[in-house]
Amino acid sequence: MEQGLQRIDRPKVIVIGAGIGGLTVGALLAHRGYSVLSFDQAIVPGGCASTFKRREFTFDVGATQVAGLEPGGIHQRIFSELEIDLPAATPCDPACAVFLPGETEPINVWRDPARWQAERQRQFPGSEPFWQLLSTLFQASWRFQSRDPVLPPRNLWDLGQLIQAIRPDTLITLPFTLMTVADALKLYCLNHNLRLKTFLDLQLKLYSQVDTEATALLYAATALGVSQVPQGLYHLEGSMQVLSDRLVAALERDGGKLLMRHRVESIETHQGKAVAVQVRDQKTGQVWREAADYLVANVTVQNLTQLLNWPQTEKPSSTASQAAPWNLPQKLYQRRIDQLPTPSGAFVIYLGVDQGAIPEDCPPHLQFFYDYSGPIGENNSLFVSVSHPGDGRAPAGQATITASSFTDPAPWWHCPDYEALKQQYTETALNRLNSYFQVDSTTLRHCEAATPRTFARFTARDQGVVGGIGQRVPTFGPFGFANRTPVDNLWLVGDCTHPGEGTAGVSYSALTVVRQIEAIQ
């Protein structure tokens, strides 16, 4: 469609939230001729893929790597339609270097498939049949996903898109649909291989939020296979912010509008349809009602039902008597949300250092696990991203280090001394990092930390959780949360929906929403 082409009727769409999913929905709809108005309560767009500056350093808030930039990848497809250039990026090779307890040699997840195969055969002798199964499932699942299926389907149009995406080669995945990674390890008698299971636990926790015991096998096959060519993970030049900045530029070029520092406080429904939102200007305090034909919420499922003012099904709300009546699908939807396992939060430490603190030939992404007897998270494991010289994140001779660890969000909200807990986690993380980096008074130029309370403040995510819904068998793909909600004309986009996770996943989610809205016209 030509740039700026206008629809005659110009349906109006309100987008709640300017994470990558919300920005992608807004930019695509504006380009296709819709009237788009987006709101976000933060200072800068991008959500968990945004950045912030401290002195001369630029830090990526959460997401630090991108998939889908290759030809045919989701970002390449979307940017091509929007007629904007992809951001400059360098491939991550290795995609990650993983250090297990007591080991000084990492497990390198190489970008070249042959090199990665040789690495895993050396690191995990006898495991190749397991990896070949993952490869077979990945290839079938990737071809299936490239046909843009709608999962899970919620009406006949969705079902038609799903059926059109199915081919004979898709059927190979069916026997594995209800299996976890742990089931596959048992199938190949690898369930007692501690090093292999720990490596998989660490990698899967990053992508699926859960470990081998819980992660759906089909989801894991994709998450673990996307690092190699012809796909791959990329490190953006400048910062992660360039991704959202280009989407904002496309949105505004095609007539869309984005209002930052504007918080949507509630969604108004009428006869089962979403019709308007109540918005607060956080600078002036002004509150007003904004109506639209369609609403898209780039929020968590927990935040969505709070905006709808639905009562919880298991914990009666003090505002339940004031909530609008809800139908059975809505009640079942809320009950499902109430019964979800508690999502993870994150503790993140952001460091500005002299380049001398970084070992030579340091990979851009590393993962450390320190004690087999401890959990994955709570500073016993760290995922670390390191800037490249000249990539725009630090001045010459200096670098940034971002280290994150999963954490239970509850203690951060109920601890007697929040600052003391934050300092304890900071000191532990610094001590852990010093086993590989040289982070001390001679090299450290900036240090600050973020907790679930920080993420709640700046992203408005309920309890400051990160990473979406764990990709367990009952919550992934065909069994996950759909983009369509039980409220007509209201869509959910982002890391709570299939396929979720990362900027590539939420962009697939956004494209699905755009196609579903287009199908109405």
N, C-alpha and C positions, 0 to 999 in steps of 0.2 A: 504494500500500500504506500502511496506517495506520502512524503513528509508533510505533516500538517493537514492531511485530508480530513474534512469535517463530516460528521454524520448529520443528516437533516434534522433528526429529532434530538440529538445531543443528550442522551440519558446521562444523569448525574450520578457519579460514584463517589462516596466518601471512603477514604482509606484511613484506618486507625492504626497508627504506628509506622515509622519510617525506618524499620530494619530493612535488610536486603530484600526480603520477601515482599514487604509493603511497597518499597520503592519500585521493584520490578513490576508488580501489578499496576501501579499508578502510571509508570512510564509506558508500558505496553498499551494500556487502555487509552491513554491520552493520544498515543500515536495512531490508534485505530479509530479515533474520532470521538471519544467520550469526554464529557466534562468531568475532570477529576479534581477533588479537593482532599488533600492529605493533612493529617494532624499528627504531631509527635510532641511529647512533653519534655524531651531532652533539648540540650543546647545545640548539638550537632546530629545530623542523620547518620544512619548506619547501624544503630542498635549495638549488639554484641560484636559487630564487625566494624565499629568506629574506632577513632583514635583520640588521643589527647596529648598535649604538649607540656613539657616541664623543662623550663630553661631552653637549652639547645637540643633537647631530646624529644623524639616523637615515639609514642608507645601505642601499639595495637592493643585495644581494650581486651579482646577475647580471642576471636578468630585470628590466626596468623598465617594460614596457608589456604590456597584456593584450588579447587578442581574445576574441570569443565571449560578450560581455555583453549583446548585443542580443537582442530577442525571437527565440527559436528558436536562438540561439547555444548552443554546447556548455556553457558555464558557466551560462547561464540555465536550460537544461534540467536540468542536474545539481542546481543549487541549488533549483530548483522541486521536484524529486523529494524532496530532503532536507528540504524545508520550512524552509529558512533564507534569509535576505535576502541578495541580492547586495551586495557592498561598494559604497560610494559611489565614483563615478568620473566623470571628465570626458573627453570625446572629445579625441583628439589631432588638432589641425587647425592646421597641417599634420601629417601623421603623421611626417614627417621633412623636414628642410631639408638638402639635400646641396650641399656646396661642392666644386667641382672645382679642380684646381691653377691658381693665378693668378687665380681669379675671386672677386669680392666679392659677387656676387648669387647666392643659392642657387637650386637647383631644388627647388621646394616641392611635396611630394606631398600635394595637398589632399584633404580628406575628401569634398567635393562632387564627383561624377563629372564634371559639366560644367566645373567650374573646373579640375579636374585635366587634362581633355582639352585645354582651352585652354592650360594651362601646358606640357604636353608638346609640343603643336604649335608653340608659340613657341620652346621650347628645342631641339627636334629636328625641324626642318622636313623633311617628306617621310616621316616615320616612322609616320604614323597607320595605314596598313594593317597594320603589325606589331602595333600596340597593339589594333587591332580583332580580330585573330586571338587575342591573349591574352584579350581580353574574352569572346569566344565560347567559348573553351576553359574559362575560369573559370566562366562561367554553367553550362555542362554539367557540369563537375566538381563544382561546389558542390551542384547538385541531386542528383547521384549520391551525394556524401558525406552529404547530409542524410537519405538512406535507410538509413544505417548499414550499409554493406557491410563484409564482413570481408576484408581484404587483408593479406597473401596468404592464400588459404584453405589449410587443412592437413587438413581432413577433410570428410565429406559435409555436416555441419551448416554449416560455414563456407561451403562452396560454395553451399549453398542460400540463405544470406543474401546472398551476392554476386549470384546470379542474380536474386533478388527486387529487388535495387537497380538492375538494368539496365533501361533504358527505350530506346525508339528514339532519344531525344535524346542518350543516352550514346554512341551509335555514332559521333558526329562526332569524338570524341576518339581513336578507334582508329588512324587513319592517323598520328597524332602521338605515339603511345606511345613509340617508340624514338628520338624526336628530342630534341636538346638546344636550348637557347636560341640557341646559335651557329648551328645549322642553320637556325633560323627567320630569323635576321638575314641569312644568306646568301640565303635564299629571296626576301627583299625587297631584296636588294642593299644592305644596311645594315651589312655586316660590316666596312667600312672607316671607319665613322662612330665616331671615337675617343671623342667626348664621350658618345654614346649607350651605347657598349659599356662605357665606364668607369662611367657611372652604374649600369648594370645589374649590372656586376661588384660594385660596392659594396653595392647593395641585396641581391643574391642571396647574397653572402658572409654577411650577417647571418642570412638565413633558411635557406639550404640548405647552408652551410659551404663551398660551391665556387662558381666563377665561371660566366660564360656558356658557356665551352667545355665544361663538364662537367655543369651543372645540367639535369636532365630538364625538358623544356618544359612538360609538364602540371603538374609541381610548381610551376614558376616562375609559371605562369598564376595559380595560387591564391595563392602568396605575394605576388605583386605586385598582386593584385586585392582583397585582403581589407581594404585600408586605406580603401576608399570605402563610403559608405552604400549599401545598408542594413546592411552589416557595419561594420567600423571598429576602430581601435585605441584603447585607453583608458589613462588615467593614474589609478591608484588613489589615493584620498585616504587619508592616513595613511602607508601604505607597502605594499609587496608582501606583507608578513607577514599582512595582514588576510585574504588569500585562504586561506592555510594555517590560520590560527587558526580560521576559521569551519568548515573541514572537520574540524579536530580536535574542535571543540565538537560537531559532528554525530556524529562517530564515537563519542565518549564518551557522549553523550546516549543513543545506541541500544545501549549495552552493550559497545562495542569498547574496547580498551585500547591505549595507545601508551606505550612505554617508550623514552625518550631516553637517551643515553649508554649504550646497549646495542648491542654490535657482533656481528652474525652472522658467525661465522668459517668456517663450512662448511655445506653442504647434504648431508644424508644420503639416499642412495637405496637402494632394495631391489627387486630384480627389475625394474629399469627404471622405478621410480616414486619420486618424491620423497616422503619420509615424515617428515623431521624436520630441524631445524637445531641447530647448536651455537652457543650464545650466551654472550658474555662481558659481565658487568657491568663497565663501565669505571671505576666508582667503587670497587668492592670487589675486583675481580679474580675474582669467582666465575664459574665456567663450568658450564653445564648443558645438557642435551639437551631440546629442546621439540618434541613431535610434533604433526602436524596432518594433516588430510585433504587440504588443498590448500595450495600455496605460491605466492606472487606476489613476484617480485623486481623492485623499482624500482631497477635498477642498470644499468650499461653491459653490453654483451655480453661485453666483456673481463673485467669483474668477475664476471659470472655463471659463466663456465667456471672461473675461479679458485676460486670458492666450491664448485664441483663437483669440484675437484681433478683436472681433466682435464689430461693432458700436451699441450703444444703440438705440432702436427704437423710444424712446420718447425724448431723449436728445441727439441731434447730437454730435458725438465725433469729436474732432479735428483730430483724426487719422483715421476717417472713410474712407477717400480716399485711405489710405494705406492698409486697411484691405482686406483680401482675400474675393472673392465673396462668398455669402452664398445663400443656397437654401431656399425654403419656410419653411420646417420644422425647419431649424435653425432660421429663422426670427421669426417664431411663438414661438419658445423656448425662444429667447431673449425677445420678447414682454411679455411673461408670467413672466419672471424674473423681468422686469422693473415694472410690475404692482403689484408685491408682496407688502403687507404691510411692513412697516419698521420693521426689526427685532430688538430685544432687545439687549442691551449691559449689562454689569455687573459692579457694583462697589463692590470690595471685600476688606475686611480688614483682615490681617493676624496677629495674636497675639501670642506671647510666654509669658506664665504666670506661676506663682507659682501654685501648685495644690490647694492651699487654695482659689484661685479665683473661683474654680468650686464647685457648690453645691454638696452635697452627693447624690449618686444615679442619677446623671445627665445622661439623655439619650444621645446617640451618635449624634443624629440629632434633632434639634428643629426648630420650625418656629414661628416667632412672628409677629403679626399685631398690630399696635399701635393706629390707628385712623380710625374709620369707614368712616369718611368723606374724607379721603385721598386715594391716589392710592396704588395699590399693586406694590411696588417698590419705588425707590427714597428715600430709608432709612425709609419709613413708614412700610415696612416689611423686615424682615431679615431671611434668612435661615442659620442656624448655625450648624457647625460640630465641635465636641469636641473629642480630642484624648483620648485613654484609657491608664491608667497606664501600662507600659511595652509593648505598641504596636509599639515602635520604632520611634515615632514622636517627642518625648521629653525625656530628661534625667529624672532620678528618682526625684520625688518631683515637677515636672513641667509638663506643658501640653500645647497643642496648641488649639487655637480657630480660626476657619475660619468662617467669617460672610459675606454673599453676599446679594446683592439687585439688582433687575433689574433696568435698567436705560436707558433713551433715549440716544443713542450714539451721536446724533447731537450736543448738547451743549458742549460736551467735546472737540469737534474739532473746535468749533467756539467761545468759551468763551474768553473774553479779558484777563483774568488772570487764567490760567489753575491751577497753584499751589495753588492759593487761593481757587478755587472751590474744589480741592482735599482735602485741609485742612478742609474746611467747612463740607464736607461729612464725613471725618474721625472723627471729633469731634462729629457730630451728631450720628454716629454709636456707638462710645464709650459711649456716654450718654445713648443711647437706651439699649445697652448691660448691663449697670450697674443696670438696673431694675431687672436683674436676676443673673448676675455674679458680682463678686467684682473685677473690673478692675480699679486699681488706681496705684499711684506711689509706693505703698508698694508691689504690686503683678506683675506689668507689667514689663516684661524683654525685649520684642521686639514688635515693631509695624510698619507695613508698609501697604500701600494700592495699589490696582491696579484698573485701569479704562479702558474704551474701548480703549484708546490710548495705554495702557500697553499691552492689549491682541492683538491689531493689531501689535505691535512691535514684540512680542514673538511668536505669532501663525500665523501671516500674514493673518488672517481672515479679509475680507473686512470690514472696519470701526470698527473692533474689536468686531463684534457681536458674540453672544454665543447661543448655544442651538438649532441651526437648524431652520427649517421653522415651523411656528405655525401650529398645527394640527387642522386646520379648516376643515369643510366638503369639500371644493374645493381643499384642499391640502393634505389630509391624504390618506393612503392606496391606494384604487383603483384609486384615483384621484391625487395622489402625483407625485413627480418627480421620474422617473424611474432610475434604474442603467444604462440602456442603454441611450446614448446621441444621438442627431441627427447626430453626426459624427461617421462613422464606425470605429470600433476597438478602441473606446474611451469610457471608463466607468466612472461613477461617484459613489463614495462610501462615506459613512459618514452620518452625522446627517441631511443632506438635502434630503435623500432618504428614501423610506419606508423600515423598519418601523422607522428608525431614533431614536434619543434621547438615551443618555446614552451608556455605553460600550456594553450592551447587544444588543441594537438596531443596533448600527453600525456594530456589529459582524454578525448579521443576514444579513445586507446589504452586508458585505464582502463575506459571504458564497454564496449569490446569484450571485455576480460577478464571483466568482471562477467557479460555476456551469455553468454559461453562456459561459465563455471562454472555459471550458472543452468541452462543447457541439459543439464547432466549429471544434474541432479536429476529 
